[in-house]
Structures are given as C-alpha cells and as structure tokens.
Amino acid sequence: GLLREKMFAAETNVEAEREMRAISEAADAFYSSLETTSLLEALAGLARNAGVSHSLGDGIASASLLVDLSPNNCAFWNIYGLLLEAGGYFSKAFEAFTRSEQLAL
C-alpha cells in the first residue's frame, strides 16, 4: 500500500536525478570543450556523450549534424556509424562506416 507507493516514488526520483545528472555532465563536457577545441570537435563530443550517457537519439541527431557540417571527416563518419549501429540502424551504420573508410584512404 502506502509504503510501496513511497518506495516507488523514491526510486522514480532517484532515476530522474541520475538522468538529470547525466544530462548535466554531458552539457558540462560540451561547454568545456568549446573553450579548448573547435565547434565541430565539441559537437563530436556532444554526440559521443549523449549517445553513451543519456540519449542515443540525441547522439545520433548530433552526429548527423556533424557529418552534414563536415562531410569529409572520416572520424566523424565513424562516430555516426557507431551511434547508428547502437541504435539498431544497421544499413545506415554500414553506409556511415563505408564512407568513413573511403575518406581514410
């Protein structure tokens, strides 16, 4: 009854707090990277952090923007491929990995 509801509420708050902490850490990493690297490198960091820490969808969207802005960077295509693969978009991931490999040659 009431105890179970309170435990559920506490667990929900803990999970929400963890998610907010992960988002905050990703944002901190992004903003601190702006101070030391180029905007594209910062966007690459955001894509990696988002994909790992809190939102694969945000990571894929960031990486997509990254390869749109810098279509000849093999490392960025590789990041995009890794995130697509993690999201289960295997044919798109294969295309991204192929593009990365072509640019590396």
C-alpha positions as CSV (number, residue, x, y, z in Angstrom):
1,G,0.0,0.0,0.0
2,L,1.4,3.3,1.1
3,L,4.9,2.0,1.8
4,R,5.1,0.5,-1.7
5,E,3.9,3.8,-3.2
6,K,6.5,5.8,-1.2
7,M,9.3,3.3,-2.3
8,F,8.2,3.6,-5.9
9,A,8.2,7.4,-5.7
10,A,11.7,7.4,-4.1
11,E,13.0,5.1,-6.9
12,T,11.5,7.3,-9.6
13,N,13.1,10.4,-8.0
14,V,16.5,8.6,-7.9
15,E,16.2,7.6,-11.5
16,A,15.2,11.1,-12.6
17,E,18.1,12.6,-10.6
18,R,20.5,10.2,-12.3
19,E,19.2,11.1,-15.7
20,M,19.4,14.9,-14.9
21,R,23.0,14.4,-13.6
22,A,24.0,12.6,-16.8
23,I,22.5,15.3,-18.9
24,S,24.2,17.9,-16.8
25,E,27.6,16.1,-17.1
26,A,27.2,15.9,-20.9
27,A,26.3,19.6,-21.1
28,D,29.3,20.5,-18.9
29,A,31.6,18.4,-21.1
30,F,30.2,20.1,-24.2
31,Y,30.7,23.6,-22.9
32,S,34.1,23.0,-21.5
33,S,35.2,21.5,-24.8
34,L,34.1,24.8,-26.5
35,E,36.8,26.5,-24.6
36,T,39.6,24.2,-25.9
37,T,38.5,22.8,-29.2
38,S,36.7,23.8,-32.4
39,L,33.0,23.8,-32.6
40,L,33.0,20.6,-34.7
41,E,35.1,18.8,-32.1
42,A,32.7,20.0,-29.4
43,L,29.7,18.7,-31.4
44,A,31.5,15.4,-31.8
45,G,32.0,15.2,-28.0
46,L,28.3,16.0,-27.5
47,A,27.3,13.2,-29.9
48,R,29.5,10.7,-28.1
49,N,28.4,11.8,-24.6
50,A,24.7,11.9,-25.4
51,G,24.8,8.5,-27.1
52,V,26.5,7.0,-24.1
53,S,25.2,8.8,-21.1
54,H,21.5,9.6,-21.7
55,S,20.0,9.7,-25.1
56,L,21.0,7.6,-28.1
57,G,18.6,9.6,-30.2
58,D,20.3,12.9,-29.3
59,G,23.6,11.4,-30.0
60,I,22.5,10.2,-33.5
61,A,21.0,13.6,-34.2
62,S,24.2,15.4,-33.2
63,A,26.4,13.1,-35.2
64,S,24.1,13.5,-38.2
65,L,24.5,17.3,-38.0
66,L,28.3,16.7,-37.5
67,V,28.7,14.8,-40.8
68,D,26.4,17.4,-42.6
69,L,28.8,20.2,-41.4
70,S,32.0,18.3,-42.1
71,P,31.3,15.6,-44.7
72,N,34.9,14.8,-45.4
73,N,36.0,13.9,-41.9
74,C,36.4,10.1,-41.5
75,A,36.4,10.2,-37.7
76,F,33.0,12.0,-37.6
77,W,31.5,9.4,-40.0
78,N,32.8,6.7,-37.7
79,I,31.2,8.3,-34.7
80,Y,27.9,8.5,-36.7
81,G,28.2,4.8,-37.7
82,L,28.8,3.7,-34.1
83,L,25.8,5.5,-32.8
84,L,23.6,4.3,-35.7
85,E,24.8,0.7,-35.0
86,A,24.0,1.1,-31.3
87,G,20.5,2.3,-32.3
88,G,19.9,-0.7,-34.5
89,Y,20.1,1.2,-37.8
90,F,22.4,-1.3,-39.3
91,S,22.1,-0.4,-43.0
92,K,22.7,3.3,-42.3
93,A,25.6,2.4,-40.0
94,F,27.2,0.3,-42.7
95,E,26.9,3.3,-45.1
96,A,28.5,5.5,-42.5
97,F,31.3,3.1,-41.8
98,T,31.9,2.7,-45.6
99,R,32.1,6.5,-46.0
100,S,34.5,6.7,-43.1
101,E,36.7,4.0,-44.6
102,Q,36.7,5.7,-48.1
103,L,37.7,9.0,-46.6
104,A,40.5,7.4,-44.5
105,L,42.2,6.1,-47.7
